[in-house]
Amino acid sequence: MSERSDSKTQNSARSYRRVAAAVDAVCAVAADFDATTLDQVVEAIARERRREIEIASAHLGPGVCGQRRLYPDRDVIVLAALLPSREHTLAHELGHIIFDHEGAPAPEVTLEASDDLIAYMLSQRAHQEILDDGADEQAEWEAETFAAMLMTRLRVFNTRGAGVSVLRFDEALG
């Protein structure tokens, strides 16, 4: 194996461990707050962070399923209207919050603009950032992997009995 492929394997393994650790931490907070649904998990994370996470719906630009909007006093997760998978998109955007990825800054003055205009401007900015550097690609990978892992954990413990007891059992097993 070349140095380059060794390095890539190591970086990938670290990333998976980082995401798995984040999912474990979120599930521990969920257990502390008796949260068993994704919406309850979002609320538990907000209470743990002492920073509101609002969930809103809006018509977003083409191909945009969700956004994290960053305000000075709160985070807002905006989900596109008529999503095929609301839960997965919500978990993905929560992943951006958990990893403290740079959100789209949304100063209070932009509230006067229409949601469609804001969504378009933010999607254009996000697209340019993807072109400018690869950091957004890593952030999207982390958020997507986090969403998949978290949704799997939630599905498992909600089908195995009392969710919180299963969370605690999973926590004990590591």
Solvent accessible surface area in square Angstrom, and as a share of the most:
residue,aa,sasa,rsa
1,M,184,0.82
2,S,67,0.44
3,E,154,0.69
4,R,204,0.74
5,S,42,0.27
6,D,55,0.28
7,S,53,0.34
8,K,149,0.63
9,T,77,0.45
10,Q,104,0.46
11,N,72,0.37
12,S,48,0.31
13,A,36,0.28
14,R,129,0.47
15,S,18,0.11
16,Y,103,0.39
17,R,151,0.55
18,R,120,0.44
19,V,0,0.00
20,A,39,0.30
21,A,60,0.46
22,A,13,0.10
23,V,3,0.01
24,D,65,0.34
25,A,59,0.45
26,V,3,0.02
27,C,4,0.02
28,A,30,0.23
29,V,22,0.13
30,A,0,0.00
31,A,2,0.02
32,D,91,0.47
33,F,63,0.26
34,D,97,0.50
35,A,3,0.02
36,T,32,0.19
37,T,68,0.39
38,L,4,0.02
39,D,60,0.31
40,Q,85,0.38
41,V,0,0.00
42,V,3,0.01
43,E,83,0.37
44,A,1,0.01
45,I,7,0.03
46,A,7,0.06
47,R,125,0.46
48,E,91,0.41
49,R,84,0.31
50,R,220,0.80
51,R,54,0.20
52,E,99,0.44
53,I,12,0.06
54,E,67,0.30
55,I,57,0.29
56,A,33,0.25
57,S,81,0.52
58,A,11,0.08
59,H,127,0.57
60,L,26,0.13
61,G,13,0.13
62,P,138,0.87
63,G,83,0.80
64,V,33,0.19
65,C,65,0.39
66,G,14,0.13
67,Q,18,0.08
68,R,16,0.06
69,R,14,0.05
70,L,57,0.28
71,Y,12,0.04
72,P,112,0.70
73,D,93,0.48
74,R,42,0.15
75,D,0,0.00
76,V,9,0.05
77,I,0,0.00
78,V,3,0.01
79,L,7,0.04
80,A,16,0.13
81,A,35,0.27
82,L,175,0.87
83,L,33,0.16
84,P,133,0.84
85,S,52,0.34
86,R,94,0.34
87,E,67,0.30
88,H,56,0.25
89,T,14,0.08
90,L,0,0.00
91,A,0,0.00
92,H,21,0.09
93,E,9,0.04
94,L,0,0.00
95,G,0,0.00
96,H,18,0.08
97,I,5,0.03
98,I,48,0.24
99,F,22,0.09
100,D,113,0.59
101,H,24,0.11
102,E,143,0.64
103,G,6,0.05
104,A,17,0.13
105,P,73,0.46
106,A,6,0.05
107,P,70,0.44
108,E,84,0.38
109,V,115,0.66
110,T,36,0.21
111,L,96,0.48
112,E,163,0.73
113,A,33,0.26
114,S,67,0.43
115,D,71,0.37
116,D,87,0.45
117,L,86,0.43
118,I,13,0.07
119,A,1,0.00
120,Y,121,0.46
121,M,99,0.44
122,L,22,0.11
123,S,26,0.17
124,Q,88,0.39
125,R,81,0.29
126,A,42,0.33
127,H,99,0.44
128,Q,91,0.40
129,E,60,0.27
130,I,89,0.45
131,L,115,0.57
132,D,97,0.50
133,D,78,0.40
134,G,51,0.49
135,A,67,0.52
136,D,30,0.16
137,E,127,0.57
138,Q,84,0.38
139,A,15,0.11
140,E,66,0.30
141,W,82,0.29
142,E,9,0.04
143,A,0,0.00
144,E,77,0.35
145,T,19,0.11
146,F,0,0.00
147,A,0,0.00
148,A,49,0.38
149,M,56,0.25
150,L,1,0.00
151,M,27,0.12
152,T,66,0.38
153,R,55,0.20
154,L,8,0.04
155,R,139,0.51
156,V,57,0.33
157,F,0,0.00
158,N,70,0.36
159,T,111,0.64
160,R,116,0.42
161,G,50,0.48
162,A,71,0.55
163,G,9,0.08
164,V,35,0.20
165,S,66,0.43
166,V,12,0.07
167,L,2,0.01
168,R,97,0.35
169,F,110,0.46
170,D,26,0.14
171,E,75,0.34
172,A,88,0.68
173,L,128,0.64
174,G,91,0.87
